[in-house]
């Protein structure tokens, strides 16, 4: 199966930037231990601190789906409910 690359943009509400950052960092440490996680990097925009960008590589689409159903991912979603202004997720396949 082909590797899956994900670029996810998460924009926190202005009043919740610090709280969202804390929750995203918790998500990183748990996710990096998951089977099939090849790379999981979190970035914060230097000019726009409310914008966080994930760069992820997964062994397969199944590994990514397991991540999205994991307890720690669901806990993150619950923790940031109402704190996210916008989110965009790109699932990419590398071309030969």
PDB file as gemmi writes it, atoms N, CA and C in Angstrom:
CRYST1    1.000    1.000    1.000  90.00  90.00  90.00 P 1                      
ATOM      1  N   UNK A   1       0.832  -1.187   0.000  1.00  0.00           N  
ATOM      2  CA  UNK A   1       0.000   0.000   0.000  1.00  0.00           C  
ATOM      3  C   UNK A   1       0.874   1.248   0.000  1.00  0.00           C  
ATOM      4  N   UNK A   2       0.390   2.281  -0.635  1.00  0.00           N  
ATOM      5  CA  UNK A   2       1.189   3.512  -0.698  1.00  0.00           C  
ATOM      6  C   UNK A   2       1.142   4.304   0.611  1.00  0.00           C  
ATOM      7  N   UNK A   3       2.223   5.014   0.852  1.00  0.00           N  
ATOM      8  CA  UNK A   3       2.294   5.921   1.981  1.00  0.00           C  
ATOM      9  C   UNK A   3       1.296   7.059   1.769  1.00  0.00           C  
ATOM     10  N   UNK A   4       0.707   7.542   2.856  1.00  0.00           N  
ATOM     11  CA  UNK A   4      -0.232   8.660   2.792  1.00  0.00           C  
ATOM     12  C   UNK A   4       0.394   9.858   3.501  1.00  0.00           C  
ATOM     13  N   UNK A   5       0.408  10.981   2.819  1.00  0.00           N  
ATOM     14  CA  UNK A   5       0.878  12.226   3.410  1.00  0.00           C  
ATOM     15  C   UNK A   5      -0.331  13.093   3.702  1.00  0.00           C  
ATOM     16  N   UNK A   6      -0.342  13.685   4.875  1.00  0.00           N  
ATOM     17  CA  UNK A   6      -1.435  14.575   5.266  1.00  0.00           C  
ATOM     18  C   UNK A   6      -0.848  15.929   5.635  1.00  0.00           C  
ATOM     19  N   UNK A   7      -1.466  16.972   5.106  1.00  0.00           N  
ATOM     20  CA  UNK A   7      -1.165  18.324   5.549  1.00  0.00           C  
ATOM     21  C   UNK A   7      -2.484  18.871   6.077  1.00  0.00           C  
ATOM     22  N   UNK A   8      -2.502  19.143   7.367  1.00  0.00           N  
ATOM     23  CA  UNK A   8      -3.722  19.621   8.016  1.00  0.00           C  
ATOM     24  C   UNK A   8      -3.469  20.997   8.605  1.00  0.00           C  
ATOM     25  N   UNK A   9      -4.366  21.923   8.295  1.00  0.00           N  
ATOM     26  CA  UNK A   9      -4.299  23.278   8.832  1.00  0.00           C  
ATOM     27  C   UNK A   9      -5.415  23.441   9.855  1.00  0.00           C  
ATOM     28  N   UNK A  10      -5.043  23.874  11.044  1.00  0.00           N  
ATOM     29  CA  UNK A  10      -5.999  24.090  12.118  1.00  0.00           C  
ATOM     30  C   UNK A  10      -5.868  25.546  12.554  1.00  0.00           C  
ATOM     31  N   UNK A  11      -6.965  26.280  12.463  1.00  0.00           N  
ATOM     32  CA  UNK A  11      -6.951  27.676  12.911  1.00  0.00           C  
ATOM     33  C   UNK A  11      -7.753  27.782  14.202  1.00  0.00           C  
ATOM     34  N   UNK A  12      -7.061  28.181  15.256  1.00  0.00           N  
ATOM     35  CA  UNK A  12      -7.700  28.367  16.557  1.00  0.00           C  
ATOM     36  C   UNK A  12      -8.429  29.708  16.589  1.00  0.00           C  
ATOM     37  N   UNK A  13      -9.477  29.769  17.377  1.00  0.00           N  
ATOM     38  CA  UNK A  13     -10.105  31.061  17.634  1.00  0.00           C  
ATOM     39  C   UNK A  13      -9.081  31.911  18.385  1.00  0.00           C  
ATOM     40  N   UNK A  14      -9.080  33.201  18.129  1.00  0.00           N  
ATOM     41  CA  UNK A  14      -8.062  34.102  18.707  1.00  0.00           C  
ATOM     42  C   UNK A  14      -7.948  33.961  20.228  1.00  0.00           C  
ATOM     43  N   UNK A  15      -9.073  33.806  20.907  1.00  0.00           N  
ATOM     44  CA  UNK A  15      -9.049  33.733  22.370  1.00  0.00           C  
ATOM     45  C   UNK A  15      -8.622  32.366  22.898  1.00  0.00           C  
ATOM     46  N   UNK A  16      -8.451  31.397  21.986  1.00  0.00           N  
ATOM     47  CA  UNK A  16      -8.157  30.032  22.416  1.00  0.00           C  
ATOM     48  C   UNK A  16      -6.814  29.500  21.920  1.00  0.00           C  
ATOM     49  N   UNK A  17      -5.978  30.357  21.376  1.00  0.00           N  
ATOM     50  CA  UNK A  17      -4.711  29.909  20.775  1.00  0.00           C  
ATOM     51  C   UNK A  17      -3.877  29.094  21.765  1.00  0.00           C  
ATOM     52  N   UNK A  18      -3.692  29.588  22.960  1.00  0.00           N  
ATOM     53  CA  UNK A  18      -2.845  28.891  23.932  1.00  0.00           C  
ATOM     54  C   UNK A  18      -3.437  27.537  24.333  1.00  0.00           C  
ATOM     55  N   UNK A  19      -4.737  27.489  24.536  1.00  0.00           N  
ATOM     56  CA  UNK A  19      -5.389  26.235  24.933  1.00  0.00           C  
ATOM     57  C   UNK A  19      -5.324  25.206  23.809  1.00  0.00           C  
ATOM     58  N   UNK A  20      -5.525  25.644  22.578  1.00  0.00           N  
ATOM     59  CA  UNK A  20      -5.442  24.724  21.438  1.00  0.00           C  
ATOM     60  C   UNK A  20      -4.018  24.213  21.289  1.00  0.00           C  
ATOM     61  N   UNK A  21      -3.048  25.082  21.457  1.00  0.00           N  
ATOM     62  CA  UNK A  21      -1.636  24.672  21.356  1.00  0.00           C  
ATOM     63  C   UNK A  21      -1.327  23.568  22.352  1.00  0.00           C  
ATOM     64  N   UNK A  22      -1.785  23.710  23.577  1.00  0.00           N  
ATOM     65  CA  UNK A  22      -1.556  22.695  24.615  1.00  0.00           C  
ATOM     66  C   UNK A  22      -2.158  21.351  24.186  1.00  0.00           C  
ATOM     67  N   UNK A  23      -3.369  21.374  23.670  1.00  0.00           N  
ATOM     68  CA  UNK A  23      -4.029  20.136  23.257  1.00  0.00           C  
ATOM     69  C   UNK A  23      -3.357  19.516  22.042  1.00  0.00           C  
ATOM     70  N   UNK A  24      -2.914  20.334  21.100  1.00  0.00           N  
ATOM     71  CA  UNK A  24      -2.217  19.810  19.924  1.00  0.00           C  
ATOM     72  C   UNK A  24      -0.906  19.144  20.323  1.00  0.00           C  
ATOM     73  N   UNK A  25      -0.186  19.744  21.247  1.00  0.00           N  
ATOM     74  CA  UNK A  25       1.073  19.146  21.700  1.00  0.00           C  
ATOM     75  C   UNK A  25       0.837  17.801  22.379  1.00  0.00           C  
ATOM     76  N   UNK A  26      -0.236  17.665  23.140  1.00  0.00           N  
ATOM     77  CA  UNK A  26      -0.579  16.368  23.734  1.00  0.00           C  
ATOM     78  C   UNK A  26      -0.818  15.334  22.641  1.00  0.00           C  
ATOM     79  N   UNK A  27      -1.489  15.746  21.600  1.00  0.00           N  
ATOM     80  CA  UNK A  27      -1.806  14.851  20.487  1.00  0.00           C  
ATOM     81  C   UNK A  27      -0.534  14.353  19.800  1.00  0.00           C  
ATOM     82  N   UNK A  28       0.452  15.222  19.671  1.00  0.00           N  
ATOM     83  CA  UNK A  28       1.700  14.862  18.985  1.00  0.00           C  
ATOM     84  C   UNK A  28       2.408  13.719  19.700  1.00  0.00           C  
ATOM     85  N   UNK A  29       2.593  13.844  20.997  1.00  0.00           N  
ATOM     86  CA  UNK A  29       3.360  12.817  21.716  1.00  0.00           C  
ATOM     87  C   UNK A  29       2.683  11.452  21.644  1.00  0.00           C  
ATOM     88  N   UNK A  30       1.367  11.412  21.746  1.00  0.00           N  
ATOM     89  CA  UNK A  30       0.629  10.139  21.655  1.00  0.00           C  
ATOM     90  C   UNK A  30       0.688   9.562  20.246  1.00  0.00           C  
ATOM     91  N   UNK A  31       0.491  10.414  19.256  1.00  0.00           N  
ATOM     92  CA  UNK A  31       0.401   9.949  17.871  1.00  0.00           C  
ATOM     93  C   UNK A  31       1.715   9.392  17.371  1.00  0.00           C  
ATOM     94  N   UNK A  32       2.816   9.987  17.743  1.00  0.00           N  
ATOM     95  CA  UNK A  32       4.120   9.512  17.276  1.00  0.00           C  
ATOM     96  C   UNK A  32       4.414   8.081  17.722  1.00  0.00           C  
ATOM     97  N   UNK A  33       3.684   7.587  18.704  1.00  0.00           N  
ATOM     98  CA  UNK A  33       3.878   6.220  19.188  1.00  0.00           C  
ATOM     99  C   UNK A  33       2.978   5.213  18.463  1.00  0.00           C  
ATOM    100  N   UNK A  34       2.085   5.688  17.631  1.00  0.00           N  
ATOM    101  CA  UNK A  34       1.150   4.797  16.950  1.00  0.00           C  
ATOM    102  C   UNK A  34       1.839   3.958  15.881  1.00  0.00           C  
ATOM    103  N   UNK A  35       1.357   2.721  15.752  1.00  0.00           N  
ATOM    104  CA  UNK A  35       1.838   1.848  14.687  1.00  0.00           C  
ATOM    105  C   UNK A  35       1.453   2.465  13.345  1.00  0.00           C  
ATOM    106  N   UNK A  36       2.410   2.554  12.450  1.00  0.00           N  
ATOM    107  CA  UNK A  36       2.153   3.088  11.115  1.00  0.00           C  
ATOM    108  C   UNK A  36       2.392   4.571  10.968  1.00  0.00           C  
ATOM    109  N   UNK A  37       2.693   5.256  12.072  1.00  0.00           N  
ATOM    110  CA  UNK A  37       3.009   6.684  12.002  1.00  0.00           C  
ATOM    111  C   UNK A  37       4.489   6.828  11.645  1.00  0.00           C  
ATOM    112  N   UNK A  38       4.766   7.313  10.463  1.00  0.00           N  
ATOM    113  CA  UNK A  38       6.139   7.479  10.007  1.00  0.00           C  
ATOM    114  C   UNK A  38       6.694   8.855  10.367  1.00  0.00           C  
ATOM    115  N   UNK A  39       5.808   9.847  10.365  1.00  0.00           N  
ATOM    116  CA  UNK A  39       6.216  11.222  10.657  1.00  0.00           C  
ATOM    117  C   UNK A  39       4.977  12.008  11.078  1.00  0.00           C  
ATOM    118  N   UNK A  40       5.120  12.817  12.111  1.00  0.00           N  
ATOM    119  CA  UNK A  40       3.993  13.598  12.618  1.00  0.00           C  
ATOM    120  C   UNK A  40       4.563  14.877  13.213  1.00  0.00           C  
ATOM    121  N   UNK A  41       4.521  15.945  12.448  1.00  0.00           N  
ATOM    122  CA  UNK A  41       5.144  17.202  12.863  1.00  0.00           C  
ATOM    123  C   UNK A  41       4.106  18.310  12.961  1.00  0.00           C  
ATOM    124  N   UNK A  42       4.189  19.062  14.030  1.00  0.00           N  
ATOM    125  CA  UNK A  42       3.296  20.185  14.261  1.00  0.00           C  
ATOM    126  C   UNK A  42       4.079  21.485  14.119  1.00  0.00           C  
ATOM    127  N   UNK A  43       3.494  22.427  13.395  1.00  0.00           N  
ATOM    128  CA  UNK A  43       4.112  23.740  13.185  1.00  0.00           C  
ATOM    129  C   UNK A  43       3.119  24.831  13.573  1.00  0.00           C  
ATOM    130  N   UNK A  44       3.656  25.962  14.028  1.00  0.00           N  
ATOM    131  CA  UNK A  44       2.833  27.132  14.307  1.00  0.00           C  
ATOM    132  C   UNK A  44       3.355  28.271  13.450  1.00  0.00           C  
ATOM    133  N   UNK A  45       2.462  28.949  12.752  1.00  0.00           N  
ATOM    134  CA  UNK A  45       2.840  30.033  11.853  1.00  0.00           C  
ATOM    135  C   UNK A  45       3.459  31.182  12.650  1.00  0.00           C  
ATOM    136  N   UNK A  46       4.613  31.654  12.215  1.00  0.00           N  
ATOM    137  CA  UNK A  46       5.314  32.734  12.911  1.00  0.00           C  
ATOM    138  C   UNK A  46       4.623  34.081  12.801  1.00  0.00           C  
ATOM    139  N   UNK A  47       3.874  34.296  11.730  1.00  0.00           N  
ATOM    140  CA  UNK A  47       3.172  35.563  11.548  1.00  0.00           C  
ATOM    141  C   UNK A  47       1.725  35.507  12.025  1.00  0.00           C  
ATOM    142  N   UNK A  48       1.192  34.312  12.146  1.00  0.00           N  
ATOM    143  CA  UNK A  48      -0.204  34.125  12.537  1.00  0.00           C  
ATOM    144  C   UNK A  48      -0.270  32.999  13.561  1.00  0.00           C  
ATOM    145  N   UNK A  49      -0.079  33.312  14.844  1.00  0.00           N  
ATOM    146  CA  UNK A  49       0.004  32.272  15.862  1.00  0.00           C  
ATOM    147  C   UNK A  49      -1.253  31.424  16.021  1.00  0.00           C  
ATOM    148  N   UNK A  50      -2.366  31.844  15.450  1.00  0.00           N  
ATOM    149  CA  UNK A  50      -3.596  31.052  15.536  1.00  0.00           C  
ATOM    150  C   UNK A  50      -3.607  29.902  14.529  1.00  0.00           C  
ATOM    151  N   UNK A  51      -2.639  29.897  13.602  1.00  0.00           N  
ATOM    152  CA  UNK A  51      -2.583  28.882  12.555  1.00  0.00           C  
ATOM    153  C   UNK A  51      -1.547  27.811  12.889  1.00  0.00           C  
ATOM    154  N   UNK A  52      -2.030  26.573  12.979  1.00  0.00           N  
ATOM    155  CA  UNK A  52      -1.177  25.410  13.227  1.00  0.00           C  
ATOM    156  C   UNK A  52      -1.248  24.513  11.997  1.00  0.00           C  
ATOM    157  N   UNK A  53      -0.110  23.948  11.629  1.00  0.00           N  
ATOM    158  CA  UNK A  53      -0.068  23.067  10.459  1.00  0.00           C  
ATOM    159  C   UNK A  53       0.625  21.767  10.839  1.00  0.00           C  
ATOM    160  N   UNK A  54      -0.058  20.664  10.524  1.00  0.00           N  
ATOM    161  CA  UNK A  54       0.513  19.337  10.701  1.00  0.00           C  
ATOM    162  C   UNK A  54       1.067  18.837   9.381  1.00  0.00           C  
ATOM    163  N   UNK A  55       2.230  18.206   9.452  1.00  0.00           N  
ATOM    164  CA  UNK A  55       2.789  17.475   8.317  1.00  0.00           C  
ATOM    165  C   UNK A  55       2.929  16.044   8.793  1.00  0.00           C  
ATOM    166  N   UNK A  56       2.209  15.126   8.133  1.00  0.00           N  
ATOM    167  CA  UNK A  56       2.140  13.740   8.588  1.00  0.00           C  
ATOM    168  C   UNK A  56       2.448  12.783   7.447  1.00  0.00           C  
ATOM    169  N   UNK A  57       3.079  11.683   7.776  1.00  0.00           N  
ATOM    170  CA  UNK A  57       3.252  10.570   6.840  1.00  0.00           C  
ATOM    171  C   UNK A  57       2.835   9.293   7.549  1.00  0.00           C  
ATOM    172  N   UNK A  58       1.979   8.542   6.871  1.00  0.00           N  
ATOM    173  CA  UNK A  58       1.426   7.304   7.408  1.00  0.00           C  
ATOM    174  C   UNK A  58       1.775   6.149   6.486  1.00  0.00           C  
ATOM    175  N   UNK A  59       2.030   5.010   7.098  1.00  0.00           N  
ATOM    176  CA  UNK A  59       2.405   3.802   6.367  1.00  0.00           C  
ATOM    177  C   UNK A  59       1.337   3.390   5.353  1.00  0.00           C  
ATOM    178  N   UNK A  60       0.070   3.625   5.690  1.00  0.00           N  
ATOM    179  CA  UNK A  60      -1.032   3.229   4.805  1.00  0.00           C  
ATOM    180  C   UNK A  60      -2.287   4.024   5.169  1.00  0.00           C  
ATOM    181  N   UNK A  61      -3.271   4.023   4.278  1.00  0.00           N  
ATOM    182  CA  UNK A  61      -4.555   4.662   4.614  1.00  0.00           C  
ATOM    183  C   UNK A  61      -5.196   4.040   5.858  1.00  0.00           C  
ATOM    184  N   UNK A  62      -5.042   2.743   6.048  1.00  0.00           N  
ATOM    185  CA  UNK A  62      -5.609   2.082   7.234  1.00  0.00           C  
ATOM    186  C   UNK A  62      -4.993   2.625   8.525  1.00  0.00           C  
ATOM    187  N   UNK A  63      -3.701   2.875   8.514  1.00  0.00           N  
ATOM    188  CA  UNK A  63      -3.034   3.428   9.699  1.00  0.00           C  
ATOM    189  C   UNK A  63      -3.580   4.818  10.021  1.00  0.00           C  
ATOM    190  N   UNK A  64      -3.797   5.615   8.997  1.00  0.00           N  
ATOM    191  CA  UNK A  64      -4.370   6.941   9.206  1.00  0.00           C  
ATOM    192  C   UNK A  64      -5.780   6.826   9.776  1.00  0.00           C  
ATOM    193  N   UNK A  65      -6.580   5.919   9.253  1.00  0.00           N  
ATOM    194  CA  UNK A  65      -7.947   5.745   9.752  1.00  0.00           C  
ATOM    195  C   UNK A  65      -7.955   5.288  11.211  1.00  0.00           C  
ATOM    196  N   UNK A  66      -7.020   4.404  11.576  1.00  0.00           N  
ATOM    197  CA  UNK A  66      -6.919   3.984  12.983  1.00  0.00           C  
ATOM    198  C   UNK A  66      -6.590   5.174  13.879  1.00  0.00           C  
ATOM    199  N   UNK A  67      -5.707   6.035  13.394  1.00  0.00           N  
ATOM    200  CA  UNK A  67      -5.351   7.237  14.149  1.00  0.00           C  
ATOM    201  C   UNK A  67      -6.588   8.102  14.386  1.00  0.00           C  
ATOM    202  N   UNK A  68      -7.377   8.300  13.351  1.00  0.00           N  
ATOM    203  CA  UNK A  68      -8.555   9.165  13.464  1.00  0.00           C  
ATOM    204  C   UNK A  68      -9.609   8.594  14.412  1.00  0.00           C  
ATOM    205  N   UNK A  69      -9.553   7.297  14.653  1.00  0.00           N  
ATOM    206  CA  UNK A  69     -10.477   6.666  15.584  1.00  0.00           C  
ATOM    207  C   UNK A  69      -9.883   6.393  16.955  1.00  0.00           C  
ATOM    208  N   UNK A  70      -8.636   6.787  17.151  1.00  0.00           N  
ATOM    209  CA  UNK A  70      -7.948   6.490  18.413  1.00  0.00           C  
ATOM    210  C   UNK A  70      -8.537   7.282  19.576  1.00  0.00           C  
ATOM    211  N   UNK A  71      -8.341   6.755  20.766  1.00  0.00           N  
ATOM    212  CA  UNK A  71      -8.840   7.422  21.973  1.00  0.00           C  
ATOM    213  C   UNK A  71      -8.228   8.805  22.129  1.00  0.00           C  
ATOM    214  N   UNK A  72      -6.928   8.944  21.882  1.00  0.00           N  
ATOM    215  CA  UNK A  72      -6.292  10.246  22.086  1.00  0.00           C  
ATOM    216  C   UNK A  72      -6.739  11.273  21.045  1.00  0.00           C  
ATOM    217  N   UNK A  73      -7.039  10.830  19.815  1.00  0.00           N  
ATOM    218  CA  UNK A  73      -7.540  11.780  18.819  1.00  0.00           C  
ATOM    219  C   UNK A  73      -8.953  12.234  19.184  1.00  0.00           C  
ATOM    220  N   UNK A  74      -9.782  11.292  19.625  1.00  0.00           N  
ATOM    221  CA  UNK A  74     -11.144  11.657  20.037  1.00  0.00           C  
ATOM    222  C   UNK A  74     -11.120  12.567  21.269  1.00  0.00           C  
ATOM    223  N   UNK A  75     -10.177  12.327  22.175  1.00  0.00           N  
ATOM    224  CA  UNK A  75     -10.035  13.185  23.357  1.00  0.00           C  
ATOM    225  C   UNK A  75      -9.632  14.606  22.944  1.00  0.00           C  
ATOM    226  N   UNK A  76      -8.743  14.704  21.954  1.00  0.00           N  
ATOM    227  CA  UNK A  76      -8.349  16.018  21.432  1.00  0.00           C  
ATOM    228  C   UNK A  76      -9.567  16.749  20.857  1.00  0.00           C  
ATOM    229  N   UNK A  77     -10.351  16.048  20.036  1.00  0.00           N  
ATOM    230  CA  UNK A  77     -11.530  16.676  19.438  1.00  0.00           C  
ATOM    231  C   UNK A  77     -12.479  17.208  20.512  1.00  0.00           C  
ATOM    232  N   UNK A  78     -12.677  16.425  21.552  1.00  0.00           N  
ATOM    233  CA  UNK A  78     -13.566  16.855  22.637  1.00  0.00           C  
ATOM    234  C   UNK A  78     -12.975  18.060  23.377  1.00  0.00           C  
ATOM    235  N   UNK A  79     -11.669  18.047  23.589  1.00  0.00           N  
ATOM    236  CA  UNK A  79     -11.013  19.113  24.357  1.00  0.00           C  
ATOM    237  C   UNK A  79     -11.047  20.458  23.631  1.00  0.00           C  
ATOM    238  N   UNK A  80     -11.001  20.445  22.293  1.00  0.00           N  
ATOM    239  CA  UNK A  80     -10.945  21.710  21.548  1.00  0.00           C  
ATOM    240  C   UNK A  80     -12.297  22.101  20.951  1.00  0.00           C  
ATOM    241  N   UNK A  81     -13.337  21.379  21.311  1.00  0.00           N  
ATOM    242  CA  UNK A  81     -14.658  21.708  20.779  1.00  0.00           C  
ATOM    243  C   UNK A  81     -14.996  23.166  21.081  1.00  0.00           C  
ATOM    244  N   UNK A  82     -15.365  23.898  20.042  1.00  0.00           N  
ATOM    245  CA  UNK A  82     -15.696  25.313  20.180  1.00  0.00           C  
ATOM    246  C   UNK A  82     -14.496  26.248  20.129  1.00  0.00           C  
ATOM    247  N   UNK A  83     -13.290  25.692  20.079  1.00  0.00           N  
ATOM    248  CA  UNK A  83     -12.082  26.525  20.067  1.00  0.00           C  
ATOM    249  C   UNK A  83     -11.441  26.634  18.678  1.00  0.00           C  
ATOM    250  N   UNK A  84     -11.940  25.867  17.715  1.00  0.00           N  
ATOM    251  CA  UNK A  84     -11.365  25.845  16.377  1.00  0.00           C  
ATOM    252  C   UNK A  84     -12.215  26.703  15.443  1.00  0.00           C  
ATOM    253  N   UNK A  85     -11.570  27.663  14.783  1.00  0.00           N  
ATOM    254  CA  UNK A  85     -12.274  28.548  13.849  1.00  0.00           C  
ATOM    255  C   UNK A  85     -12.408  27.905  12.475  1.00  0.00           C  
ATOM    256  N   UNK A  86     -11.383  27.128  12.066  1.00  0.00           N  
ATOM    257  CA  UNK A  86     -11.385  26.534  10.733  1.00  0.00           C  
ATOM    258  C   UNK A  86     -10.382  25.390  10.688  1.00  0.00           C  
ATOM    259  N   UNK A  87     -10.635  24.455   9.793  1.00  0.00           N  
ATOM    260  CA  UNK A  87      -9.739  23.309   9.638  1.00  0.00           C  
ATOM    261  C   UNK A  87      -9.791  22.845   8.188  1.00  0.00           C  
ATOM    262  N   UNK A  88      -8.631  22.593   7.600  1.00  0.00           N  
ATOM    263  CA  UNK A  88      -8.526  22.064   6.249  1.00  0.00           C  
ATOM    264  C   UNK A  88      -7.562  20.894   6.280  1.00  0.00           C  
ATOM    265  N   UNK A  89      -7.957  19.776   5.679  1.00  0.00           N  
ATOM    266  CA  UNK A  89      -7.114  18.586   5.664  1.00  0.00           C  
ATOM    267  C   UNK A  89      -6.900  18.159   4.213  1.00  0.00           C  
ATOM    268  N   UNK A  90      -5.629  17.963   3.850  1.00  0.00           N  
ATOM    269  CA  UNK A  90      -5.268  17.478   2.521  1.00  0.00           C  
ATOM    270  C   UNK A  90      -4.641  16.097   2.671  1.00  0.00           C  
ATOM    271  N   UNK A  91      -5.235  15.097   2.046  1.00  0.00           N  
ATOM    272  CA  UNK A  91      -4.650  13.750   1.997  1.00  0.00           C  
ATOM    273  C   UNK A  91      -3.996  13.600   0.645  1.00  0.00           C  
ATOM    274  N   UNK A  92      -2.697  13.391   0.662  1.00  0.00           N  
ATOM    275  CA  UNK A  92      -1.917  13.417  -0.574  1.00  0.00           C  
ATOM    276  C   UNK A  92      -1.320  12.046  -0.886  1.00  0.00           C  
ATOM    277  N   UNK A  93      -1.265  11.738  -2.156  1.00  0.00           N  
ATOM    278  CA  UNK A  93      -0.585  10.535  -2.638  1.00  0.00           C  
ATOM    279  C   UNK A  93       0.574  10.979  -3.507  1.00  0.00           C  
ATOM    280  N   UNK A  94       1.729  10.411  -3.262  1.00  0.00           N  
ATOM    281  CA  UNK A  94       2.904  10.784  -4.035  1.00  0.00           C  
ATOM    282  C   UNK A  94       2.788  10.241  -5.452  1.00  0.00           C  
ATOM    283  N   UNK A  95       3.147  11.060  -6.421  1.00  0.00           N  
ATOM    284  CA  UNK A  95       3.147  10.630  -7.812  1.00  0.00           C  
ATOM    285  C   UNK A  95       4.467   9.947  -8.134  1.00  0.00           C  
ATOM    286  N   UNK A  96       4.419   8.979  -9.035  1.00  0.00           N  
ATOM    287  CA  UNK A  96       5.667   8.263  -9.376  1.00  0.00           C  
ATOM    288  C   UNK A  96       6.663   9.150 -10.086  1.00  0.00           C  
TER     289      UNK A  96                                                      
END                                                                             
